[in-house]
Amino acid sequence: MVLTLVILIGFSWIVQAIFSYFQMKNFNAEFIRLRRKGKVAIGKIKGKISAGTIVLICIDDNLEIVEAKIMTGITVFAKLRSFKEIEHENLLHINEKIIDKMNPRKKKATKNAVKNYCSFKEVIS
């Protein structure tokens, strides 16, 4: 009985590692694709019990959001999806009406991306 439980836990861990590998592979491919279009700001909110959220925001030289992707979830089955609500906005001046309509996780992750971009610009200036 104990051996069966140990084998089951080990098998589950291996399957989870495989799914995590494919999730990270997908994330990295999307990041590289966005990076070829312009600069990418990344925002994240870690969820301890609730879902975590990661936002990738691709911007041009005028800080206009060219494309945005979002990943929200608890499991390794979460994937990056389009985040069209903020596209064609200025990164530093996203319309407050748009931000108010977002759920709390999206809002925090988006604000974290803006904060990270500003911190990065401050460091290299």
CYANA upper distance limits for C-alpha pairs under 8 A (distance plus 0.5 A):
  1 MET  CA      5 LEU  CA      6.82
  2 VAL  CA      6 VAL  CA      6.71
  3 LEU  CA      7 ILE  CA      6.63
  4 THR  CA      8 LEU  CA      6.57
  5 LEU  CA      9 ILE  CA      6.63
  6 VAL  CA     10 GLY  CA      6.58
  7 ILE  CA     11 PHE  CA      6.52
  8 LEU  CA     12 SER  CA      6.60
  9 ILE  CA     13 TRP  CA      6.64
 10 GLY  CA     14 ILE  CA      6.79
 11 PHE  CA     15 VAL  CA      6.73
 12 SER  CA     16 GLN  CA      6.57
 13 TRP  CA     17 ALA  CA      6.66
 14 ILE  CA     18 ILE  CA      6.78
 15 VAL  CA     19 PHE  CA      6.80
 16 GLN  CA     20 SER  CA      6.57
 16 GLN  CA     76 VAL  CA      7.81
 17 ALA  CA     21 TYR  CA      6.65
 18 ILE  CA     22 PHE  CA      7.04
 19 PHE  CA     23 GLN  CA      6.67
 19 PHE  CA     76 VAL  CA      6.48
 19 PHE  CA     77 PHE  CA      7.96
 20 SER  CA     24 MET  CA      6.63
 20 SER  CA     76 VAL  CA      6.11
 21 TYR  CA     25 LYS  CA      6.57
 22 PHE  CA     26 ASN  CA      6.63
 23 GLN  CA     27 PHE  CA      6.71
 23 GLN  CA     76 VAL  CA      6.96
 23 GLN  CA     77 PHE  CA      7.86
 23 GLN  CA     78 ALA  CA      8.12
 23 GLN  CA     79 LYS  CA      7.53
 24 MET  CA     28 ASN  CA      6.48
 25 LYS  CA     29 ALA  CA      6.66
 26 ASN  CA     30 GLU  CA      6.73
 26 ASN  CA     79 LYS  CA      8.36
 27 PHE  CA     31 PHE  CA      6.61
 27 PHE  CA     79 LYS  CA      8.40
 27 PHE  CA     80 LEU  CA      7.54
 28 ASN  CA     32 ILE  CA      6.61
 29 ALA  CA     33 ARG  CA      6.66
 30 GLU  CA     34 LEU  CA      6.63
 31 PHE  CA     35 ARG  CA      6.44
 31 PHE  CA     40 VAL  CA      8.29
 31 PHE  CA     56 LEU  CA      7.94
 32 ILE  CA     36 ARG  CA      6.81
 33 ARG  CA     37 LYS  CA      7.46
 34 LEU  CA     38 GLY  CA      7.10
 34 LEU  CA     39 LYS  CA      8.24
 34 LEU  CA     40 VAL  CA      7.32
 34 LEU  CA     58 CYS  CA      6.45
 34 LEU  CA     67 GLU  CA      8.16
 35 ARG  CA     39 LYS  CA      6.24
 35 ARG  CA     40 VAL  CA      6.45
 35 ARG  CA     58 CYS  CA      7.62
 37 LYS  CA     58 CYS  CA      7.67
 37 LYS  CA     59 ILE  CA      8.48
 37 LYS  CA     60 ASP  CA      8.17
 38 GLY  CA     58 CYS  CA      6.46
 38 GLY  CA     59 ILE  CA      6.16
 38 GLY  CA     60 ASP  CA      5.86
 38 GLY  CA     61 ASP  CA      8.11
 39 LYS  CA     58 CYS  CA      6.10
 39 LYS  CA     59 ILE  CA      5.88
 39 LYS  CA     60 ASP  CA      7.06
 40 VAL  CA     56 LEU  CA      6.89
 40 VAL  CA     57 ILE  CA      5.82
 40 VAL  CA     58 CYS  CA      4.87
 40 VAL  CA     59 ILE  CA      6.71
 41 ALA  CA     55 VAL  CA      8.49
 41 ALA  CA     56 LEU  CA      6.38
 41 ALA  CA     57 ILE  CA      5.53
 41 ALA  CA     58 CYS  CA      6.95
 41 ALA  CA     59 ILE  CA      8.22
 41 ALA  CA    113 ALA  CA      5.88
 41 ALA  CA    114 VAL  CA      7.49
 41 ALA  CA    116 ASN  CA      7.44
 41 ALA  CA    117 TYR  CA      6.14
 42 ILE  CA     54 ILE  CA      7.66
 42 ILE  CA     55 VAL  CA      6.10
 42 ILE  CA     56 LEU  CA      5.27
 42 ILE  CA     57 ILE  CA      6.83
 42 ILE  CA    112 ASN  CA      8.16
 42 ILE  CA    113 ALA  CA      5.30
 42 ILE  CA    116 ASN  CA      7.59
 42 ILE  CA    117 TYR  CA      8.28
 43 GLY  CA     54 ILE  CA      6.20
 43 GLY  CA     55 VAL  CA      5.54
 43 GLY  CA     56 LEU  CA      7.21
 43 GLY  CA    109 ALA  CA      5.33
 43 GLY  CA    110 THR  CA      6.40
 43 GLY  CA    111 LYS  CA      7.76
 43 GLY  CA    112 ASN  CA      5.19
 43 GLY  CA    113 ALA  CA      4.16
 43 GLY  CA    114 VAL  CA      7.93
 43 GLY  CA    116 ASN  CA      7.49
 44 LYS  CA     52 GLY  CA      8.00
 44 LYS  CA     53 THR  CA      6.04
 44 LYS  CA     54 ILE  CA      4.83
 44 LYS  CA     55 VAL  CA      6.73
 44 LYS  CA    108 LYS  CA      8.36
 44 LYS  CA    109 ALA  CA      5.35
 44 LYS  CA    110 THR  CA      8.38
 44 LYS  CA    112 ASN  CA      6.94
 44 LYS  CA    113 ALA  CA      7.69
 45 ILE  CA     52 GLY  CA      6.02
 45 ILE  CA     53 THR  CA      5.67
 45 ILE  CA     54 ILE  CA      7.01
 45 ILE  CA    105 ARG  CA      7.45
 45 ILE  CA    108 LYS  CA      7.32
 45 ILE  CA    109 ALA  CA      5.99
 45 ILE  CA    112 ASN  CA      8.33
 46 LYS  CA     51 ALA  CA      8.03
 46 LYS  CA     52 GLY  CA      5.12
 46 LYS  CA     53 THR  CA      7.13
 47 GLY  CA     51 ALA  CA      5.50
 47 GLY  CA     52 GLY  CA      4.72
 47 GLY  CA     53 THR  CA      8.13
 47 GLY  CA     74 ILE  CA      8.24
 48 LYS  CA     52 GLY  CA      8.22
 50 SER  CA     74 ILE  CA      7.39
 51 ALA  CA     72 THR  CA      6.76
 51 ALA  CA     73 GLY  CA      5.11
 51 ALA  CA     74 ILE  CA      5.11
 52 GLY  CA     72 THR  CA      6.19
 52 GLY  CA     73 GLY  CA      6.16
 52 GLY  CA     74 ILE  CA      6.79
 52 GLY  CA    105 ARG  CA      8.06
 53 THR  CA     70 ILE  CA      7.58
 53 THR  CA     71 MET  CA      6.04
 53 THR  CA     72 THR  CA      4.89
 53 THR  CA     73 GLY  CA      7.24
 53 THR  CA    105 ARG  CA      6.86
 53 THR  CA    106 LYS  CA      7.42
 53 THR  CA    109 ALA  CA      6.90
 54 ILE  CA     70 ILE  CA      6.19
 54 ILE  CA     71 MET  CA      5.65
 54 ILE  CA     72 THR  CA      7.06
 54 ILE  CA    109 ALA  CA      6.85
 55 VAL  CA     68 ALA  CA      7.69
 55 VAL  CA     69 LYS  CA      6.27
 55 VAL  CA     70 ILE  CA      4.98
 55 VAL  CA     71 MET  CA      7.00
 55 VAL  CA    106 LYS  CA      8.39
 55 VAL  CA    109 ALA  CA      6.61
 55 VAL  CA    110 THR  CA      6.92
 55 VAL  CA    113 ALA  CA      7.56
 56 LEU  CA     68 ALA  CA      6.08
 56 LEU  CA     69 LYS  CA      5.61
 56 LEU  CA     70 ILE  CA      6.83
 56 LEU  CA    113 ALA  CA      8.22
 57 ILE  CA     65 ILE  CA      7.10
 57 ILE  CA     66 VAL  CA      8.27
 57 ILE  CA     67 GLU  CA      6.70
 57 ILE  CA     68 ALA  CA      4.94
 57 ILE  CA     69 LYS  CA      7.06
 57 ILE  CA    113 ALA  CA      7.99
 58 CYS  CA     65 ILE  CA      6.27
 58 CYS  CA     66 VAL  CA      6.06
 58 CYS  CA     67 GLU  CA      5.72
 58 CYS  CA     68 ALA  CA      6.47
 59 ILE  CA     63 LEU  CA      5.72
 59 ILE  CA     64 GLU  CA      5.81
 59 ILE  CA     65 ILE  CA      4.96
 59 ILE  CA     66 VAL  CA      5.79
 59 ILE  CA     67 GLU  CA      7.72
 59 ILE  CA     91 LEU  CA      7.93
 60 ASP  CA     64 GLU  CA      6.09
 60 ASP  CA     65 ILE  CA      7.23
 60 ASP  CA     66 VAL  CA      7.02
 62 ASN  CA     90 ASN  CA      8.38
 63 LEU  CA     90 ASN  CA      6.06
 63 LEU  CA     91 LEU  CA      6.04
 63 LEU  CA     92 LEU  CA      7.93
 64 GLU  CA     87 GLU  CA      8.39
 64 GLU  CA     88 HIS  CA      6.30
 64 GLU  CA     89 GLU  CA      6.09
 64 GLU  CA     90 ASN  CA      4.88
 64 GLU  CA     91 LEU  CA      6.49
 65 ILE  CA     86 ILE  CA      7.60
 65 ILE  CA     87 GLU  CA      5.59
 65 ILE  CA     88 HIS  CA      5.53
 65 ILE  CA     89 GLU  CA      6.02
 65 ILE  CA     90 ASN  CA      6.51
 65 ILE  CA     91 LEU  CA      6.60
 66 VAL  CA     87 GLU  CA      6.42
 66 VAL  CA     88 HIS  CA      6.52
 67 GLU  CA     83 PHE  CA      8.19
 67 GLU  CA     84 LYS  CA      7.87
 67 GLU  CA     87 GLU  CA      6.17
 67 GLU  CA     88 HIS  CA      8.37
 68 ALA  CA     82 SER  CA      6.70
 68 ALA  CA     83 PHE  CA      5.58
 68 ALA  CA     84 LYS  CA      7.03
 68 ALA  CA     86 ILE  CA      7.73
 68 ALA  CA     87 GLU  CA      6.92
 69 LYS  CA     80 LEU  CA      6.34
 69 LYS  CA     81 ARG  CA      5.87
 69 LYS  CA     82 SER  CA      5.17
 69 LYS  CA     83 PHE  CA      5.41
 69 LYS  CA     84 LYS  CA      8.47
 70 ILE  CA     80 LEU  CA      5.69
 70 ILE  CA     81 ARG  CA      5.81
 70 ILE  CA     82 SER  CA      6.84
 70 ILE  CA     83 PHE  CA      6.31
 71 MET  CA     78 ALA  CA      6.75
 71 MET  CA     79 LYS  CA      5.99
 71 MET  CA     80 LEU  CA      4.97
 71 MET  CA     81 ARG  CA      6.75
 72 THR  CA     78 ALA  CA      6.70
 72 THR  CA     79 LYS  CA      7.97
 72 THR  CA     80 LEU  CA      8.33
 73 GLY  CA     77 PHE  CA      8.23
 73 GLY  CA     78 ALA  CA      5.71
 74 ILE  CA     78 ALA  CA      7.71
 83 PHE  CA     87 GLU  CA      7.90
 85 GLU  CA     98 ILE  CA      7.44
 86 ILE  CA     94 ILE  CA      7.59
 86 ILE  CA     98 ILE  CA      7.77
 89 GLU  CA     93 HIS  CA      7.72
 89 GLU  CA     94 ILE  CA      6.14
 89 GLU  CA     95 ASN  CA      7.87
 90 ASN  CA     94 ILE  CA      6.19
 91 LEU  CA    114 VAL  CA      7.16
 92 LEU  CA    114 VAL  CA      7.18
 94 ILE  CA     98 ILE  CA      7.88
 94 ILE  CA     99 ILE  CA      7.82
 95 ASN  CA     99 ILE  CA      7.11
 96 GLU  CA    100 ASP  CA      6.48
 97 LYS  CA    101 LYS  CA      6.95
 98 ILE  CA    102 MET  CA      7.31
 99 ILE  CA    107 LYS  CA      6.64
100 ASP  CA    107 LYS  CA      8.34
102 MET  CA    106 LYS  CA      6.43
102 MET  CA    107 LYS  CA      6.20
103 ASN  CA    107 LYS  CA      6.69
104 PRO  CA    108 LYS  CA      6.59
105 ARG  CA    109 ALA  CA      6.59
106 LYS  CA    110 THR  CA      6.49
107 LYS  CA    111 LYS  CA      6.65
108 LYS  CA    112 ASN  CA      6.48
109 ALA  CA    113 ALA  CA      6.72
110 THR  CA    114 VAL  CA      6.94
111 LYS  CA    115 LYS  CA      6.63
112 ASN  CA    116 ASN  CA      6.49
113 ALA  CA    117 TYR  CA      6.63
114 VAL  CA    118 CYS  CA      6.71
115 LYS  CA    119 SER  CA      6.61
116 ASN  CA    120 PHE  CA      6.58
117 TYR  CA    121 LYS  CA      6.67
118 CYS  CA    122 GLU  CA      6.61
119 SER  CA    123 VAL  CA      6.78
120 PHE  CA    124 ILE  CA      6.92
121 LYS  CA    125 SER  CA      6.50
